[in-house]
Amino acid sequence: MKRSAFTDSLYIQNEEHPTMPPAPTYGELPNRLLTAIEVAEFVGCHEETVRRAYLRGVLTSHRFGVRGRRFHPNDVLDWIKRGAPTRVS
């Protein structure tokens, strides 16, 4: 089996990969767009509550494809501050 010269290179074998700093988070939310299920788990409500909130215009969402919706972490935190129905534990 023939090996390529590129994979056997000492440069590739000895190269140290720099570690990336962790992405900033908003509260405990990741720094990416979230699905309705992820928002519901974070808030502590049912995912249908999240869907009703964006259908009423209370929670801002972004469309992905025909039926997909995603939520920005800042919008979710703003919704919580304005009185999202959360579960107290």
C-alpha positions in Angstrom: 0.0 0.0 0.0 1.4 3.3 -1.1 1.5 6.2 1.4 1.4 9.8 0.4 4.4 12.0 1.2 2.2 14.6 2.8 0.8 12.4 5.6 4.3 11.1 6.4 5.8 14.5 6.6 7.5 15.4 9.9 5.8 18.8 9.7 2.4 17.1 10.0 3.4 14.6 12.6 5.1 17.2 14.9 2.7 20.0 14.4 0.9 21.0 17.6 -2.7 22.1 17.0 -3.5 25.4 18.9 -6.4 25.0 21.3 -9.3 27.3 20.6 -10.7 29.3 23.5 -14.2 28.3 24.5 -17.0 30.1 22.7 -18.7 32.8 24.8 -22.0 31.7 26.2 -25.2 33.7 27.0 -26.1 32.5 30.5 -25.8 28.8 30.1 -26.9 28.8 26.5 -24.4 27.9 23.7 -23.3 30.6 21.2 -25.3 29.3 18.3 -28.9 29.2 17.1 -31.1 26.9 19.1 -34.0 24.6 18.2 -37.4 24.8 19.9 -36.6 21.7 21.9 -33.3 23.1 23.2 -35.1 26.4 24.2 -37.8 24.4 26.0 -35.2 22.4 27.9 -33.4 25.5 29.0 -36.5 27.5 29.9 -38.2 24.5 31.6 -41.4 24.5 29.6 -42.9 22.3 26.9 -41.7 22.8 23.3 -45.3 23.6 22.2 -45.1 26.6 24.5 -42.0 27.8 22.6 -43.8 27.3 19.3 -46.9 29.3 20.5 -44.6 32.1 21.7 -43.1 32.6 18.3 -46.4 32.2 16.5 -47.8 35.0 18.8 -44.8 37.2 18.1 -43.5 37.1 21.7 -40.3 35.2 20.8 -38.3 36.1 17.7 -37.3 33.2 15.5 -35.4 32.7 12.2 -36.6 30.4 9.5 -34.5 27.5 8.3 -36.0 25.8 5.3 -39.7 25.2 5.0 -40.6 24.2 8.5 -37.4 24.8 10.6 -37.1 27.5 13.2 -34.1 28.6 15.2 -33.8 31.0 18.1 -30.9 33.3 19.0 -29.7 33.0 22.6 -30.2 36.8 23.2 -33.8 36.5 22.1 -34.4 33.6 24.4 -32.9 35.4 27.4 -35.0 38.5 26.6 -38.1 36.3 26.4 -37.3 34.9 29.9 -36.8 38.4 31.3 -40.2 39.5 29.9 -41.9 36.6 31.7 -41.6 33.3 29.9 -43.5 30.5 31.6 -40.7 28.7 33.4 -40.7 25.7 35.8 -39.5 26.5 39.3 -37.5 23.7 40.8 
